[in-house]
Amino acid sequence: MGSIIIKNAQIVNEGKISNRDLLIKNGRIEKIANELNEHADKEINGYGKLLLPGLIDDQVHFREPGLTHKADIETESKAAVAGGITSYMEMPNVKPPSITQELLASKYEIGANKSLANYSFYMGTSNDNLEEVLKTDPENVCGIKIFMGSSTGNMLVDDEGVLQKVFANAPTIIATHCEDEATINQNLKEYKDQFGEDIPIAKHPKIRSHKACYLSSSFAVNLAKKHDTRLHILHISTADELPLFDNKLPLEKKRITSEACIHHLWFSEEDYVKKGTFIKWNPAVKTAGDREAIWQALLEDKIDVIATDHAPHTLAEKQQIYTKAPSGGPLVQHSLVAMLEMHKKGKISLEKIVEKMSHNPAILFNIKERGFIREGYFADLVLVDMNRPWRVEKENILYKCGWSPFEGQNFQSVVTHTFVSGHLAYEEGKFNLNQMGKRLQFDRS
């Protein structure tokens, strides 16, 4: 592995922005200084660009194995790297679902062979695999995923006895999808009685309602408090849920944490008119008021991380009527530039973007030696040109599904270089596949 020196970049890291040089050697950050004169195999001029720690996305669905007509680990990890994401944690609702240690191990083999980004895979939970869940190695696996509300795939855990046992005995962090299934089913029945199968997409946030989210999230929080479980609630979508979280403790000491996703920060229910099922997610995109409340909670540190919930489906699947069109959409290629656009609009600082998308996921999941620009850490880095406008078009979309909810959107910033464990994996639109990403390790001893 060759050495690389990045000169004169604006480093955004740990609450500060400073012009520095950075040397990469043997996959790690060797030196950071005001000026470095060391010889390197490659020199990159970072003048006028931002240098960020690589993003860590704690919630993606890359669809492999079994659903590779939608996406796969190779295509989606490349799209992630092009978007500045150097590490991801992928969900278990594949085919077959990752609900045994053997099936989970087979996904790690795929990751080792095909993932350009660093990777980890969640262990899945069902109503009858408690013994397998409890075998999960906390130092090698990012966490345990529980669908406390059905989404894509058949992994709903609705047996309260099972939930009690998992929360009481989980060997590592539990990440939950929280929506109350009984409430959703009742709402869906009412709208089917009114409209039949072709329900207007605008009813999606009424079906997967505020009540459904709050009932499930509050139940999960109560379980975690009862058993002192380390709980992380994914994709918060309502203002109602925000009082469940606090900002009084530093992140390292929080037992209950939460995540906001790009789509809940960008879109609102008004966008269903133009975007239709292309912004159909679970939990649903809700009101502009919910969006603003989520933003406020994020900036006040009630919400700890920003992720994507990247979940591709084919164009044909998404173009079906409401009751047939699956929920989810691709986002990893555009998450960073979307947040940088929000920075340009004065919504969020660069330092806060890095905190929520790089530092905090590393802290929250106890990831070893990643998420920060520090000497000795792995060189997971992203160079960004903040003043190179471009437009999302079909020809520059890298997802296997070939579409994006951001299609037609103009962005002012572009990712020019992405380094994964010291490897220059992406440079000015071109990938270098000579080295794959590494399996994430966790400091939980």
VEXKOLTI-29742 format. One record per residue (C-alpha): residue number from 0; z, x, y. Coordinates in pm, whole numbers, plus 32768, in hexadecimal, padded with zeros to 4 digits. Example, Ala and Ser with C-alpha at 12.3 -4.5 7.8 and 13.67 -1.06 7.14 Angstrom:
! VEXKOLTI-29742
+------+------+------+------+
: resi :    w :    u :    v :
+------+------+------+------+
:    0 : 830C : 84CE : 7E3E :
:    1 : 82CA : 8557 : 7F96 :
+------+------+------+------+
! end
This chain:
! VEXKOLTI-29742
+------+------+------+------+
: resi :    w :    u :    v :
+------+------+------+------+
:    0 : 8000 : 8000 : 8000 :
:    1 : 7F91 : 809B : 814A :
:    2 : 805D : 80B8 : 8288 :
:    3 : 800B : 7FE3 : 83B9 :
:    4 : 807B : 8007 : 851F :
:    5 : 8070 : 7EE3 : 8613 :
:    6 : 806E : 7F56 : 877C :
:    7 : 80E0 : 7EA4 : 88B7 :
:    8 : 8125 : 7D4B : 8825 :
:    9 : 8213 : 7C4F : 88BE :
:   10 : 8314 : 7C2C : 87A9 :
:   11 : 83C3 : 7ADA : 879B :
:   12 : 84FC : 7B06 : 86CA :
:   13 : 866B : 7AA1 : 86C7 :
:   14 : 8665 : 79F4 : 8817 :
:   15 : 85AD : 7B09 : 88D4 :
:   16 : 844B : 7B64 : 893A :
:   17 : 83FB : 7CD5 : 8969 :
:   18 : 82CB : 7DB9 : 896F :
:   19 : 82EF : 7EAA : 8848 :
:   20 : 8231 : 7F72 : 8747 :
:   21 : 826D : 7F33 : 85D5 :
:   22 : 8226 : 800C : 84A3 :
:   23 : 81EB : 7F77 : 8349 :
:   24 : 8217 : 805C : 821E :
:   25 : 823D : 8013 : 80AA :
:   26 : 823A : 7E9D : 80ED :
:   27 : 835D : 7EA7 : 81DF :
:   28 : 83A0 : 7ECB : 8351 :
:   29 : 83DF : 803F : 8372 :
:   30 : 841B : 805E : 84E9 :
:   31 : 8423 : 7F8D : 8626 :
:   32 : 8425 : 8043 : 8774 :
:   33 : 83AA : 8035 : 88D9 :
:   34 : 82A6 : 8139 : 8878 :
:   35 : 824B : 81C9 : 8726 :
:   36 : 816C : 82FA : 86FD :
:   37 : 8174 : 830B : 8581 :
:   38 : 8030 : 8329 : 84C2 :
:   39 : 7FCC : 81F2 : 83FE :
:   40 : 7EA7 : 819C : 831F :
:   41 : 7E4F : 807A : 8402 :
:   42 : 7E9E : 802F : 856D :
:   43 : 7E91 : 7ED1 : 8602 :
:   44 : 7E92 : 7E94 : 8778 :
:   45 : 7F8B : 7D7C : 87B5 :
:   46 : 7F68 : 7D80 : 8930 :
:   47 : 7F74 : 7C20 : 89BE :
:   48 : 7FD5 : 7B8C : 886B :
:   49 : 8118 : 7B03 : 87DE :
:   50 : 81AC : 7B9E : 86A5 :
:   51 : 8282 : 7AA5 : 85E7 :
:   52 : 8342 : 7AB9 : 84A0 :
:   53 : 8277 : 7A09 : 8395 :
:   54 : 82BD : 7895 : 837A :
:   55 : 8382 : 7814 : 8250 :
:   56 : 8323 : 76B0 : 81EC :
:   57 : 8434 : 7610 : 811C :
:   58 : 8368 : 74E5 : 80AA :
:   59 : 8203 : 74EA : 8029 :
:   60 : 8141 : 7441 : 7F11 :
:   61 : 802B : 7522 : 7E90 :
:   62 : 7FD6 : 7438 : 7D6B :
:   63 : 7FC4 : 7537 : 7C53 :
:   64 : 7FD1 : 7502 : 7B2E :
:   65 : 7F28 : 73BB : 7AD9 :
:   66 : 7EB2 : 733B : 7C2B :
:   67 : 7DC5 : 7451 : 7C88 :
:   68 : 7CAE : 7366 : 7CF4 :
:   69 : 7D82 : 733B : 7E2E :
:   70 : 7DF8 : 74A1 : 7E66 :
:   71 : 7E6C : 75D7 : 7DAD :
:   72 : 7F50 : 76FE : 7DEA :
:   73 : 7E30 : 77EC : 7E3E :
:   74 : 7D84 : 770F : 7F40 :
:   75 : 7EBC : 768C : 7FE9 :
:   76 : 7F70 : 77DB : 7FF7 :
:   77 : 7E3C : 786A : 80A5 :
:   78 : 7E3F : 774C : 819F :
:   79 : 7FB3 : 778B : 81D5 :
:   80 : 7F7D : 78FE : 8216 :
:   81 : 7E64 : 78AE : 830C :
:   82 : 7F60 : 77CF : 83BF :
:   83 : 806D : 78DD : 83D3 :
:   84 : 8140 : 7866 : 82AD :
:   85 : 819F : 7994 : 81DA :
:   86 : 8296 : 78E9 : 80ED :
:   87 : 82AF : 778A : 8062 :
:   88 : 8384 : 76B6 : 7F7A :
:   89 : 82BD : 75C5 : 7EA6 :
:   90 : 831E : 7476 : 7E13 :
:   91 : 8339 : 740C : 7CA5 :
:   92 : 826F : 72C6 : 7CA7 :
:   93 : 8143 : 735C : 7BF8 :
:   94 : 80B4 : 7306 : 7A9F :
:   95 : 817B : 733A : 79CA :
:   96 : 829F : 7335 : 7ABF :
:   97 : 8376 : 746E : 7AD4 :
:   98 : 84A5 : 73DA : 7A25 :
:   99 : 84E4 : 74E0 : 7919 :
:  100 : 8529 : 7651 : 7944 :
:  101 : 83F5 : 769C : 7870 :
:  102 : 8310 : 75CD : 794E :
:  103 : 83AA : 7669 : 7A84 :
:  104 : 8370 : 77C8 : 79F9 :
:  105 : 8203 : 7775 : 79BC :
:  106 : 81D9 : 771F : 7B2D :
:  107 : 826C : 786F : 7B8C :
:  108 : 8164 : 7915 : 7AB1 :
:  109 : 8055 : 785A : 7B6F :
:  110 : 80F0 : 78C2 : 7CB9 :
:  111 : 80F8 : 7A30 : 7C53 :
:  112 : 7F87 : 7A28 : 7BFC :
:  113 : 7EFA : 7949 : 7D0E :
:  114 : 7FDA : 792E : 7E41 :
:  115 : 7F77 : 79FC : 7F71 :
:  116 : 80C1 : 799C : 8018 :
:  117 : 8221 : 79DD : 7F97 :
:  118 : 8299 : 78B8 : 7EC6 :
:  119 : 83B5 : 77FB : 7E26 :
:  120 : 83B3 : 76B8 : 7D5F :
:  121 : 84BC : 75A9 : 7D56 :
:  122 : 8553 : 752F : 7C12 :
:  123 : 8516 : 73B9 : 7BF2 :
:  124 : 8616 : 72B0 : 7B9A :
:  125 : 85E1 : 7177 : 7AC8 :
:  126 : 86CB : 7071 : 7A40 :
:  127 : 86EC : 7131 : 78F9 :
:  128 : 86CB : 72AB : 792D :
:  129 : 8826 : 7307 : 79AB :
:  130 : 8853 : 741A : 78A8 :
:  131 : 8711 : 74C3 : 791A :
:  132 : 876B : 74A2 : 7A8A :
:  133 : 88BA : 754C : 7A55 :
:  134 : 880B : 767D : 79BD :
:  135 : 875D : 76C8 : 7B09 :
:  136 : 8790 : 782F : 7B7C :
:  137 : 87FE : 7827 : 7CEB :
:  138 : 8789 : 798D : 7D2A :
:  139 : 8624 : 794E : 7CB3 :
:  140 : 85E1 : 77DF : 7D0A :
:  141 : 85E3 : 774E : 7E69 :
:  142 : 8696 : 760B : 7E11 :
:  143 : 86A9 : 74C3 : 7D54 :
:  144 : 85D3 : 73A2 : 7DCC :
:  145 : 863E : 7236 : 7DAB :
:  146 : 855B : 7115 : 7E06 :
:  147 : 8659 : 700E : 7E72 :
:  148 : 8531 : 6F32 : 7EC2 :
:  149 : 83E4 : 6F34 : 7E0B :
:  150 : 82BD : 6FE7 : 7EA5 :
:  151 : 818B : 708A : 7E0B :
:  152 : 81D6 : 70B1 : 7C9A :
:  153 : 82CE : 7004 : 7BB7 :
:  154 : 840F : 70C4 : 7BFC :
:  155 : 84F6 : 6FBF : 7C94 :
:  156 : 8663 : 6FFF : 7C40 :
:  157 : 8714 : 6EAF : 7C61 :
:  158 : 882D : 6ED3 : 7B62 :
:  159 : 8969 : 6EF5 : 7C33 :
:  160 : 8A25 : 6F94 : 7B13 :
:  161 : 891E : 70A5 : 7AFA :
:  162 : 8927 : 70DD : 7C72 :
:  163 : 8AA1 : 70FF : 7C6B :
:  164 : 8A8A : 7207 : 7B59 :
:  165 : 8974 : 72CB : 7C03 :
:  166 : 8A28 : 72CE : 7D52 :
:  167 : 8B6E : 7330 : 7CA9 :
:  168 : 8ADE : 744C : 7BD9 :
:  169 : 89A3 : 74CF : 7C86 :
:  170 : 8997 : 764B : 7C6C :
:  171 : 88D7 : 7668 : 7DB3 :
:  172 : 885A : 75A5 : 7EE2 :
:  173 : 87DA : 7442 : 7EAE :
:  174 : 86B1 : 73CF : 7F7D :
:  175 : 867B : 7258 : 7F8E :
:  176 : 856B : 715F : 7FE6 :
:  177 : 8638 : 703A : 8067 :
:  178 : 85AC : 6ED7 : 806D :
:  179 : 8654 : 6DAB : 7FCC :
:  180 : 856D : 6D25 : 7EBE :
:  181 : 85F9 : 6BC1 : 7EB1 :
:  182 : 85C8 : 6B94 : 8028 :
:  183 : 8462 : 6C19 : 8018 :
:  184 : 8409 : 6B3A : 7EF1 :
:  185 : 8491 : 6A05 : 7FA1 :
:  186 : 83D1 : 6A59 : 80E0 :
:  187 : 8293 : 6A9D : 801C :
:  188 : 82AD : 6950 : 7F65 :
:  189 : 82CF : 6895 : 80B0 :
:  190 : 819A : 693B : 8141 :
:  191 : 80D1 : 690C : 8001 :
:  192 : 812A : 679A : 800B :
:  193 : 80A3 : 6792 : 816F :
:  194 : 7F6F : 6873 : 8156 :
:  195 : 7F25 : 68AC : 7FE6 :
:  196 : 7ED1 : 6A12 : 7F7F :
:  197 : 7E1D : 6A6C : 80C4 :
:  198 : 7F52 : 6A8B : 81A1 :
:  199 : 7F0C : 6B11 : 8301 :
:  200 : 7F6E : 6C81 : 8314 :
:  201 : 8040 : 6C35 : 8449 :
:  202 : 8137 : 6B87 : 8361 :
:  203 : 8183 : 6CCC : 82A7 :
:  204 : 82B4 : 6D23 : 837F :
:  205 : 832F : 6BBD : 8352 :
:  206 : 8315 : 6BDA : 81D8 :
:  207 : 83AD : 6D36 : 81C4 :
:  208 : 84A0 : 6CCE : 82D0 :
:  209 : 85BA : 6D5D : 83A1 :
:  210 : 86AE : 6CA6 : 82BF :
:  211 : 8617 : 6D3F : 8184 :
:  212 : 863A : 6E9C : 8215 :
:  213 : 879C : 6E71 : 8296 :
:  214 : 8825 : 6DCE : 8159 :
:  215 : 87AA : 6EEC : 8083 :
:  216 : 87FC : 700B : 8170 :
:  217 : 895C : 6F8B : 81B0 :
:  218 : 8991 : 6F60 : 8038 :
:  219 : 8923 : 70C9 : 7FFE :
:  220 : 8A07 : 7149 : 8113 :
:  221 : 8B2F : 7088 : 8084 :
:  222 : 8AEB : 7117 : 7F2A :
:  223 : 8AD9 : 7276 : 7FB9 :
:  224 : 8C1E : 724C : 8076 :
:  225 : 8CCA : 71C0 : 7F42 :
:  226 : 8C61 : 72E5 : 7E67 :
:  227 : 8C46 : 73F5 : 7F74 :
:  228 : 8AD8 : 741D : 7F16 :
:  229 : 89E7 : 74F9 : 7FD6 :
:  230 : 88EE : 73ED : 8045 :
:  231 : 87A9 : 7407 : 8108 :
:  232 : 8702 : 72BE : 816B :
:  233 : 858C : 72DC : 8199 :
:  234 : 849E : 723D : 8298 :
:  235 : 8589 : 7174 : 8379 :
:  236 : 84BA : 705C : 8414 :
:  237 : 85AB : 6F78 : 84D0 :
:  238 : 86A0 : 6F84 : 85F0 :
:  239 : 8790 : 6EBE : 8514 :
:  240 : 87CA : 6FE5 : 8428 :
:  241 : 881E : 70E5 : 8534 :
:  242 : 8994 : 7092 : 8553 :
:  243 : 89B4 : 7105 : 83E7 :
:  244 : 8988 : 726F : 845A :
:  245 : 8A4C : 734A : 8547 :
:  246 : 8A10 : 747D : 861C :
:  247 : 8B77 : 74F2 : 8639 :
:  248 : 8B63 : 75F9 : 8526 :
:  249 : 8A7C : 7728 : 8513 :
:  250 : 896C : 76F8 : 8410 :
:  251 : 8A0C : 77F1 : 831F :
:  252 : 8B3F : 7711 : 8303 :
:  253 : 8A92 : 75BD : 82E8 :
:  254 : 8AAA : 750F : 8198 :
:  255 : 89BA : 73F7 : 81FD :
:  256 : 8873 : 7451 : 82AB :
:  257 : 872E : 73A3 : 8303 :
:  258 : 85BE : 73D7 : 8347 :
:  259 : 84B9 : 734B : 8436 :
:  260 : 834A : 734C : 83D8 :
:  261 : 821A : 7390 : 84B0 :
:  262 : 818F : 7230 : 848B :
:  263 : 82D3 : 7189 : 84FB :
:  264 : 82D8 : 726D : 862B :
:  265 : 8169 : 7238 : 8685 :
:  266 : 8101 : 70D5 : 862A :
:  267 : 8197 : 6F7C : 8668 :
:  268 : 8144 : 6E1F : 85EA :
:  269 : 804A : 6DF9 : 8708 :
:  270 : 7F6C : 6EF7 : 8655 :
:  271 : 7F33 : 6E13 : 8527 :
:  272 : 7E23 : 6D64 : 85F2 :
:  273 : 7D48 : 6E9C : 85F5 :
:  274 : 7DC8 : 6F64 : 84CE :
:  275 : 7E06 : 6E4E : 83D1 :
:  276 : 7E6E : 6EC2 : 8277 :
:  277 : 7E33 : 702D : 82DA :
:  278 : 7F92 : 7026 : 836F :
:  279 : 8028 : 6F5B : 8255 :
:  280 : 8158 : 7026 : 81E7 :
:  281 : 829E : 6FDB : 8137 :
:  282 : 8381 : 6FBC : 81F7 :
:  283 : 829B : 6F0F : 82ED :
:  284 : 8240 : 6F80 : 844B :
:  285 : 830A : 6E8F : 851E :
:  286 : 833A : 6E3D : 868F :
:  287 : 830B : 6F1D : 87BE :
:  288 : 8481 : 6EED : 87F6 :
:  289 : 84CD : 6F77 : 869D :
:  290 : 83E9 : 709E : 86E1 :
:  291 : 849B : 70EF : 8828 :
:  292 : 85F0 : 70D0 : 8783 :
:  293 : 8585 : 71C1 : 866F :
:  294 : 850C : 72B6 : 8777 :
:  295 : 8657 : 729F : 882D :
:  296 : 871E : 72D2 : 86ED :
:  297 : 8646 : 73FD : 8696 :
:  298 : 867E : 74A1 : 87E8 :
:  299 : 87F4 : 7457 : 87D7 :
:  300 : 880B : 74EF : 8676 :
:  301 : 8868 : 73AF : 85C1 :
:  302 : 8721 : 73E5 : 8504 :
:  303 : 8708 : 7545 : 847D :
:  304 : 85A2 : 7591 : 8413 :
:  305 : 8439 : 752D : 844D :
:  306 : 835C : 750E : 8317 :
:  307 : 8216 : 7464 : 82B5 :
:  308 : 8240 : 7395 : 8177 :
:  309 : 80D8 : 7404 : 813E :
:  310 : 8058 : 7309 : 803C :
:  311 : 7EDE : 72F5 : 8014 :
:  312 : 7E13 : 71DD : 7F7A :
:  313 : 7C9A : 71C1 : 7F63 :
:  314 : 7BD7 : 7117 : 8076 :
:  315 : 7B70 : 7003 : 7F83 :
:  316 : 7CDA : 6FC2 : 7F24 :
:  317 : 7D4C : 6FAC : 808E :
:  318 : 7C2F : 6EC1 : 80EF :
:  319 : 7CA6 : 6DAF : 8004 :
:  320 : 7D5C : 6C74 : 807A :
:  321 : 7ECB : 6C91 : 80D7 :
:  322 : 7F60 : 6C43 : 7F82 :
:  323 : 7E75 : 6D38 : 7ED3 :
:  324 : 7E6E : 6E58 : 7FCD :
:  325 : 7F75 : 6F5E : 7F6F :
:  326 : 806A : 6FE4 : 8070 :
:  327 : 8057 : 714A : 80E8 :
:  328 : 7F71 : 7233 : 81A3 :
:  329 : 7F1B : 73A5 : 81C9 :
:  330 : 7FCA : 7466 : 82E0 :
:  331 : 8013 : 75D4 : 828D :
:  332 : 7EE2 : 7663 : 833F :
:  333 : 7F3B : 75B6 : 8486 :
:  334 : 80B6 : 75A5 : 8499 :
:  335 : 80ED : 76DC : 856D :
:  336 : 7FD2 : 7699 : 8660 :
:  337 : 804D : 7531 : 8684 :
:  338 : 81A6 : 75AC : 86E8 :
:  339 : 810F : 76B0 : 87D2 :
:  340 : 8050 : 7593 : 8874 :
:  341 : 819C : 74E4 : 88A9 :
:  342 : 821E : 7625 : 8945 :
:  343 : 80F7 : 7627 : 8A34 :
:  344 : 815C : 74C5 : 8A98 :
:  345 : 82C0 : 7538 : 8AE1 :
:  346 : 8359 : 7483 : 89B8 :
:  347 : 83EF : 75AF : 8901 :
:  348 : 8420 : 7723 : 8941 :
:  349 : 837C : 7834 : 8875 :
:  350 : 84D5 : 78AF : 880F :
:  351 : 8533 : 7756 : 878D :
:  352 : 83EF : 7737 : 86C8 :
:  353 : 843A : 7881 : 861A :
:  354 : 85A2 : 7818 : 85DF :
:  355 : 8542 : 76CF : 853B :
:  356 : 8413 : 774A : 8475 :
:  357 : 8479 : 78AB : 840F :
:  358 : 85E7 : 7908 : 8449 :
:  359 : 868F : 77C3 : 83E5 :
:  360 : 85D8 : 778A : 829C :
:  361 : 863A : 78EC : 8239 :
:  362 : 87A7 : 78AD : 8296 :
:  363 : 87B5 : 774F : 8204 :
:  364 : 8729 : 77B9 : 80B1 :
:  365 : 87CC : 7915 : 80B0 :
:  366 : 867A : 79BE : 808A :
:  367 : 8697 : 7B35 : 8059 :
:  368 : 8602 : 7C1B : 8164 :
:  369 : 850B : 7B27 : 81FF :
:  370 : 84F4 : 7A40 : 832B :
:  371 : 8547 : 7B46 : 8434 :
:  372 : 849C : 7C72 : 84D3 :
:  373 : 8597 : 7D7C : 846E :
:  374 : 8576 : 7EE1 : 83F5 :
:  375 : 8591 : 7EE7 : 827B :
:  376 : 8526 : 7D7C : 8251 :
:  377 : 83E1 : 7D1A : 81A5 :
:  378 : 82BF : 7D23 : 829B :
:  379 : 8272 : 7BAE : 82A8 :
:  380 : 81CF : 7B99 : 83FE :
:  381 : 80DA : 7ACB : 84CA :
:  382 : 800B : 7B34 : 85F6 :
:  383 : 7FA5 : 7A18 : 86DC :
:  384 : 7EB3 : 7A0B : 87FF :
:  385 : 7F43 : 7901 : 88E7 :
:  386 : 7E06 : 78E2 : 89B6 :
:  387 : 7CE3 : 78B0 : 88C7 :
:  388 : 7C8A : 773E : 88C3 :
:  389 : 7BEC : 76A4 : 878E :
:  390 : 7BB2 : 754F : 86F7 :
:  391 : 7C0A : 74D7 : 8599 :
:  392 : 7ABF : 747F : 84EE :
:  393 : 7A5D : 7445 : 8386 :
:  394 : 79BA : 759B : 8370 :
:  395 : 7AFA : 7658 : 83CA :
:  396 : 7BE9 : 758A : 82F2 :
:  397 : 7C61 : 765D : 81CC :
:  398 : 7D12 : 7553 : 80FC :
:  399 : 7C6E : 7502 : 7FAF :
:  400 : 7C6B : 7391 : 8012 :
:  401 : 7B8D : 73E7 : 813C :
:  402 : 7C32 : 730E : 8246 :
:  403 : 7D50 : 731F : 833E :
:  404 : 7E10 : 721F : 840D :
:  405 : 7DD3 : 7313 : 852D :
:  406 : 7C58 : 7301 : 850D :
:  407 : 7BC4 : 72F6 : 866C :
:  408 : 7D01 : 7387 : 8708 :
:  409 : 7CDE : 74A7 : 87FE :
:  410 : 7DDC : 75BF : 87E0 :
:  411 : 7E0F : 76D6 : 88DD :
:  412 : 7EA3 : 77D6 : 87EA :
:  413 : 7E1C : 787B : 86B1 :
:  414 : 7EB1 : 794D : 8599 :
:  415 : 7DF0 : 7A97 : 858F :
:  416 : 7EB0 : 7B62 : 8489 :
:  417 : 7FAB : 7B0B : 8378 :
:  418 : 806E : 7C10 : 82B2 :
:  419 : 8111 : 7BAB : 8169 :
:  420 : 820C : 7CA5 : 80E1 :
:  421 : 815B : 7DB4 : 81A8 :
:  422 : 8000 : 7D53 : 812E :
:  423 : 7F05 : 7CF1 : 823B :
:  424 : 7EA2 : 7BB3 : 8187 :
:  425 : 7DE1 : 7B10 : 82A5 :
:  426 : 7D24 : 7BAC : 83C6 :
:  427 : 7C41 : 7AF6 : 84BB :
:  428 : 7BD6 : 79E9 : 83C8 :
:  429 : 7BB6 : 7AC7 : 8294 :
:  430 : 7CA0 : 7ADD : 8169 :
:  431 : 7CFF : 7C14 : 80A5 :
:  432 : 7D58 : 7BAD : 7F43 :
:  433 : 7DA9 : 7D09 : 7EC0 :
:  434 : 7F1B : 7CB4 : 7EB6 :
:  435 : 7FC9 : 7B6B : 7E69 :
:  436 : 810F : 7AF2 : 7F03 :
:  437 : 8263 : 7B31 : 7E69 :
:  438 : 8361 : 7A49 : 7DCB :
:  439 : 8478 : 79FF : 7EC3 :
:  440 : 85D4 : 7A78 : 7E6C :
:  441 : 8718 : 79D8 : 7EE6 :
:  442 : 8864 : 7A7A : 7F3F :
:  443 : 8956 : 797B : 7EAE :
:  444 : 8A41 : 7A50 : 7DDE :
+------+------+------+------+
! end
